[in-house]
Amino acid sequence: MKIMKIKNLIQFPLTKAQYYPEVFPKKQIVLHHTVSGPNAKNVISGWGYTPVRVATAFVIDGDGIIYQCFSSAHWAHHLGTHNRNNTQLNQQSIGIEICNWGALIEKGGKYYSTFNREVPKEEVIDYGMQWRGHRFFHKYKEVQLESLKILLEYLCEKYAIPNTYQPDMWKLNTQALDGTPGIWTHVSFRADKSDCHPQLSLIRMLKDLM
């Protein structure tokens, strides 16, 4: 078994009222991004105010530090597919959040988040066309992708989850919804979501998984 060789991992546990401390076999890993900026602690603390046990096992901070909220063997709601098998999909998957501002709005040559926070131009991706209802997105940082790669390789080996890159993961995907093992994103499960967006460096990293 591969040991996760990362120094920047912090245990930041949620209370047991915020996730389900039940063990289920894991078949899928689902990538998400937040829309509330780079601070993982703020994201996790926000989950503490919701009664419906919405959370992910891991949150990757803007500086690449990984925060673990509960054991990857346990589960919480993170998909919200409204399908009959929604609970089962949440139970058999491991959610990972990347801290980010998400989709952006351009106003007068400047870029703003959903919460009206200005994002520097050098941190913006312009897809040149609408993707999931948006043209501009906040870039995932290389340090985040480096940490994500280490985490994915560890989890895929630990739970025997296939790490083969799936080009159709960026659209609503019946295989994902059917519970097919592999690495997916939230957009694979829901047409109304835009996380994660298909940044080229993220795609390269997923293709390079060992």
Helices and strands as residue ranges (DSSP letters): E 9-11, G 16-18, E 28-33, H 40-47, E 58-60, E 66-68, H 86-91, E 93-98, E 103-107, E 110-112, E 118-119, G 121-123, E 124-131, E 134-138, H 142-159, G 167-170, H 174-177, E 182-185, H 186-189, H 200-207
